[in-house]
Amino acid sequence: MSKDQFSIHNFLLQKMDGGISIPPLPDAVAYIHRKHGTKEPVKFIESTVYRDPMVALAVLKAANDDIFQGLTEIDSISGAINRLGFETVEEVVVKTLEESKAHLPKSGKNLDFFKKFWSHAIATSLCAGKIAQVVHYRDDKLVRIGGLLHDIGTLYIHEAMLELKKKHLNLTKNPKVTFKVNDNLIHELAYEFHTTLGEKLLSSMNITGKLSEIVALHHASNDIIAEKPHVQIVALANYICYSIEIVPEHAEKVRVETDDFADALGISTIKIAALEEEVISLQKEIDIVLSSK
């Protein structure tokens, strides 16, 4: 890690205390207004949460608040509803959507970034749920939430660095150094730190169990996570979704990773191909929704 990267890393850690405003998926805001008052409120809230990483994070944060210290960690929406009660969870969902929608960029590169992030997060979540069914992993809700939040560190870094750029802060402490925040730098930092900072972000919310492991280890080698099927499932889902999005020169590496995790979980190449086709179809549906916003 270079000195400049070290300074930025410390800045990103400090910003966790002050908080960063991250907007929700545009469709989630419209959905909650459209469906409010439904006859199946619990299913409605769960489906709303699974539409957006930040809403899911807000609900889990509330369910793992300091007042519940010493109790079992909550890593599912149904668990949060059991602990907090439906009305409280509903309030958290509505409040999160209403408070954060003003931060959504109207156009340009930032909006394109958010749409790409949301699309990948939702697709990974759905794919992880399907893989859980294939390998008969019982806690499909855990890997669904894990898939939704696995890259939360990337989103956090993106927003924090944009704030840094806006304020023209110089983190190098050297007036002779001109430090420019650009797309390449943000991409480099996200690649380098999104797993560790994502884990720390969850830790700051008292989320340190299996969900935290998914965020921290979804890019780890298979031998490191061999005894952690929840991580393996999300890692495989991530690579399957990523393989659809990437440029050709990275395809071979992603294919190798996909095959390795599939082998570890005992999933045939035929089944992986079928999952990829399903994800492509899902991705198109997600992109249609996002393109209309």
NORSULJO-V168678 format. One record per residue. N is the residue number from 0. OMEGA is omega as a letter, one per 20 degrees, with the letter a starting at -180 (999 if undefined). D_CENTER is the distance of its C-alpha to the mean C-alpha in whole Angstrom. Layout:
((N:OMEGA:D_CENTER) (N:OMEGA:D_CENTER))
This chain:
((0:r:24) (1:r:27) (2:r:28) (3:r:26) (4:r:23) (5:r:24) (6:r:25) (7:r:21) (8:r:19) (9:r:22) (10:a:21) (11:r:17) (12:a:18) (13:a:20) (14:r:18) (15:a:16) (16:a:19) (17:r:20) (18:r:17) (19:r:15) (20:a:15) (21:a:12) (22:r:13) (23:r:12) (24:a:12) (25:a:16) (26:a:16) (27:r:15) (28:r:18) (29:a:20) (30:a:20) (31:r:20) (32:a:23) (33:a:25) (34:a:24) (35:a:25) (36:r:28) (37:a:27) (38:r:29) (39:a:26) (40:a:24) (41:r:22) (42:r:21) (43:a:21) (44:r:18) (45:a:16) (46:r:16) (47:a:15) (48:a:12) (49:r:11) (50:a:11) (51:a:9) (52:a:5) (53:r:8) (54:r:11) (55:a:9) (56:r:9) (57:r:12) (58:r:14) (59:r:13) (60:r:14) (61:a:17) (62:r:18) (63:r:18) (64:a:20) (65:a:23) (66:r:25) (67:a:24) (68:a:24) (69:r:26) (70:a:25) (71:r:22) (72:r:19) (73:a:17) (74:r:14) (75:a:14) (76:r:15) (77:r:19) (78:r:19) (79:r:18) (80:r:21) (81:a:23) (82:a:23) (83:a:23) (84:a:25) (85:a:24) (86:r:25) (87:r:23) (88:r:20) (89:r:21) (90:r:22) (91:a:18) (92:a:17) (93:a:19) (94:r:20) (95:a:16) (96:a:16) (97:a:20) (98:a:19) (99:a:16) (100:r:18) (101:a:20) (102:a:18) (103:r:17) (104:a:19) (105:a:21) (106:r:22) (107:a:22) (108:a:19) (109:r:17) (110:r:16) (111:r:16) (112:a:13) (113:r:11) (114:r:13) (115:r:12) (116:a:8) (117:a:8) (118:a:10) (119:a:9) (120:a:5) (121:r:8) (122:r:11) (123:r:9) (124:r:9) (125:r:13) (126:r:14) (127:r:13) (128:r:15) (129:r:18) (130:r:18) (131:r:18) (132:a:21) (133:a:22) (134:r:23) (135:r:23) (136:a:21) (137:a:21) (138:a:18) (139:r:16) (140:r:14) (141:a:13) (142:r:12) (143:r:10) (144:r:8) (145:r:7) (146:r:7) (147:a:4) (148:a:3) (149:a:4) (150:a:4) (151:r:4) (152:r:7) (153:r:8) (154:r:8) (155:a:10) (156:a:12) (157:a:13) (158:r:14) (159:a:16) (160:r:17) (161:r:18) (162:r:20) (163:r:22) (164:a:23) (165:a:24) (166:r:26) (167:r:28) (168:r:27) (169:a:29) (170:a:27) (171:a:30) (172:r:32) (173:a:35) (174:a:36) (175:a:37) (176:r:34) (177:a:32) (178:a:28) (179:r:27) (180:r:23) (181:a:22) (182:a:20) (183:r:21) (184:r:20) (185:r:17) (186:a:16) (187:r:18) (188:r:16) (189:r:13) (190:a:14) (191:a:16) (192:a:14) (193:r:10) (194:a:10) (195:r:13) (196:r:12) (197:r:9) (198:a:11) (199:r:14) (200:r:12) (201:r:11) (202:r:15) (203:r:16) (204:r:15) (205:r:17) (206:a:14) (207:a:15) (208:a:16) (209:r:14) (210:r:11) (211:r:11) (212:r:13) (213:a:10) (214:a:8) (215:a:11) (216:a:13) (217:r:11) (218:a:14) (219:r:17) (220:a:20) (221:r:21) (222:r:23) (223:a:21) (224:a:19) (225:a:22) (226:a:22) (227:a:19) (228:r:18) (229:r:15) (230:a:14) (231:a:16) (232:a:15) (233:r:11) (234:r:12) (235:r:15) (236:r:13) (237:a:11) (238:r:14) (239:r:16) (240:a:13) (241:a:14) (242:r:17) (243:a:18) (244:a:16) (245:r:18) (246:a:21) (247:a:24) (248:r:25) (249:a:22) (250:a:22) (251:r:25) (252:a:22) (253:r:19) (254:r:22) (255:r:23) (256:r:20) (257:a:19) (258:a:23) (259:a:23) (260:r:20) (261:r:22) (262:a:25) (263:a:24) (264:r:22) (265:a:26) (266:a:24) (267:r:27) (268:r:27) (269:r:28) (270:r:25) (271:r:22) (272:r:24) (273:r:24) (274:r:20) (275:r:20) (276:r:22) (277:a:20) (278:r:17) (279:r:19) (280:r:21) (281:a:17) (282:r:16) (283:r:19) (284:r:19) (285:a:16) (286:r:17) (287:r:20) (288:a:18) (289:a:17) (290:a:20) (291:a:22) (292:999:20))
